């Protein structure tokens, strides 16, 4: 027995107000087949999206750019900076005690690692100058990268 697949896009509301979208008059098998199809399409779209993102990153790197200029789209690389907390350790010898109290929480009695308040460390390092700034610079690491992507005029 061949089951007809439901391929026409639909958007309706369920039997009660605000209910989930549902296809009109599908058998259980047709509904499940449609669900299977939509999962396959979604997985394929995610794979394609990943390949396209990698090509965008590759072209930016090839050009030494952080964006792809385009009249229709904004496409920019965003990369968060993270700081290796352990690399801040030499600041214990650079910052004076009152300043250290504002940005550093030592290891606790329980096995809780020491923590640095990065924003406070950055501010203090600028005040302390080259020695502190060099330590902070050495702690920098590239974090997660992502794309800012949108059609122009849709701000």
C-alpha positions as CSV (number, residue, x, y, z in Angstrom):
1,X,0.0,0.0,0.0
2,X,1.4,3.4,-1.1
3,X,0.8,6.3,1.2
4,X,0.5,9.8,-0.3
5,X,2.8,12.2,1.3
6,X,1.5,15.7,2.2
7,X,3.9,18.2,0.6
8,X,1.8,21.4,0.4
9,X,2.9,24.0,3.0
10,X,0.2,24.7,5.5
11,X,-0.3,26.8,8.6
12,X,-3.4,26.4,10.6
13,X,-4.2,26.4,14.3
14,X,-5.1,23.4,16.3
15,X,-8.6,22.6,17.5
16,X,-8.3,25.1,20.4
17,X,-7.4,28.7,20.3
18,X,-3.6,29.1,20.3
19,X,-3.1,25.4,19.7
20,X,-0.1,24.0,17.8
21,X,0.0,24.2,14.0
22,X,-1.4,21.1,12.4
23,X,-2.0,19.8,8.9
24,X,-5.6,19.4,7.7
25,X,-7.0,15.9,7.5
26,X,-3.9,13.7,7.5
27,X,-3.9,10.2,8.7
28,X,-1.4,9.3,11.4
29,X,0.9,7.6,8.9
30,X,0.7,10.7,6.6
31,X,1.5,12.9,9.5
32,X,4.5,10.8,10.5
33,X,5.8,10.6,7.0
34,X,5.5,14.4,6.7
35,X,7.4,14.8,10.0
36,X,10.1,12.4,8.7
37,X,10.4,14.5,5.5
38,X,10.6,17.8,7.4
39,X,13.4,16.4,9.7
40,X,15.4,15.3,6.6
41,X,14.9,18.8,5.0
42,X,15.9,20.5,8.3
43,X,19.0,18.3,8.7
44,X,20.0,18.9,5.0
45,X,19.5,22.7,5.5
46,X,21.7,22.7,8.7
47,X,24.5,20.8,6.8
48,X,24.3,23.2,3.9
49,X,24.3,26.2,6.3
50,X,27.5,24.9,7.9
51,X,29.2,24.4,4.6
52,X,28.2,28.0,3.5
53,X,29.4,29.5,6.8
54,X,32.8,27.7,6.4
55,X,33.1,29.1,2.9
56,X,32.3,32.6,4.2
57,X,35.0,32.2,6.9
58,X,37.5,30.9,4.4
59,X,37.0,33.8,2.0
60,X,37.3,36.3,4.9
61,X,40.6,34.6,6.1
62,X,41.9,34.5,2.5
63,X,41.3,38.3,2.2
64,X,42.5,39.1,5.7
65,X,39.0,40.6,6.2
66,X,36.4,40.6,9.0
67,X,33.5,41.1,6.6
68,X,32.3,40.5,3.1
69,X,31.2,43.9,1.7
70,X,27.9,43.7,-0.1
71,X,25.2,46.2,-1.1
72,X,22.4,43.8,-0.1
73,X,23.7,42.1,3.0
74,X,25.7,42.8,6.2
75,X,28.1,39.9,6.8
76,X,30.7,40.4,9.5
77,X,32.8,38.1,11.6
78,X,32.4,38.5,15.3
79,X,34.8,36.8,17.6
80,X,34.6,36.9,21.4
81,X,37.8,37.3,23.3
82,X,38.3,35.1,26.3
83,X,41.1,35.3,28.9
84,X,42.9,32.3,30.4
85,X,42.3,32.8,34.1
86,X,45.5,31.0,35.0
87,X,47.5,33.4,32.9
88,X,46.4,36.2,35.2
89,X,48.3,34.7,38.1
90,X,51.4,37.0,37.7
91,X,49.1,39.9,38.4
92,X,49.1,38.8,42.0
93,X,52.6,40.2,42.2
94,X,51.7,43.4,40.2
95,X,48.4,44.7,41.7
96,X,48.4,46.1,45.2
97,X,46.2,44.5,47.8
98,X,43.2,46.9,47.7
99,X,43.0,46.6,43.9
100,X,43.5,42.9,44.0
101,X,40.4,42.6,46.3
102,X,38.3,44.2,43.6
103,X,39.2,41.8,40.9
104,X,40.3,38.5,42.4
105,X,38.6,35.8,44.5
106,X,41.1,33.4,45.9
107,X,40.5,29.6,46.0
108,X,38.1,28.7,48.8
109,X,38.4,26.1,51.5
110,X,36.3,23.8,49.4
111,X,37.8,22.9,46.0
112,X,36.6,26.0,44.2
113,X,39.0,27.5,41.8
114,X,40.2,31.1,42.1
115,X,38.4,33.6,39.9
116,X,39.2,36.9,38.3
117,X,36.7,39.6,37.4
118,X,38.0,40.2,33.8
119,X,36.5,43.6,33.3
120,X,38.0,44.9,36.5
121,X,41.4,43.3,35.6
122,X,41.3,45.0,32.2
123,X,40.6,48.4,33.9
124,X,43.3,48.0,36.5
125,X,45.9,46.8,33.9
126,X,45.4,50.0,32.0
127,X,46.1,51.9,35.2
128,X,49.2,49.8,36.0
129,X,50.7,50.1,32.6
130,X,53.0,48.0,30.5
131,X,53.8,45.1,32.9
132,X,50.2,44.4,33.7
133,X,49.0,45.0,30.1
134,X,51.6,42.5,28.9
135,X,50.2,39.8,31.3
136,X,46.6,40.5,30.1
137,X,47.7,40.4,26.5
138,X,49.3,37.0,27.1
139,X,46.1,35.7,28.6
140,X,44.0,36.6,25.5
141,X,42.6,33.7,23.6
142,X,40.3,33.6,20.6
143,X,36.8,32.6,21.7
144,X,33.8,31.4,19.7
145,X,33.4,33.0,16.3
146,X,30.1,33.7,14.7
147,X,28.6,35.7,11.8
148,X,26.5,38.8,12.1
149,X,24.4,38.4,9.0
150,X,21.3,40.3,7.9
151,X,19.7,41.9,4.9
152,X,20.5,45.6,4.8
153,X,17.5,47.8,5.8
154,X,16.2,45.2,8.3
155,X,17.9,46.7,11.4
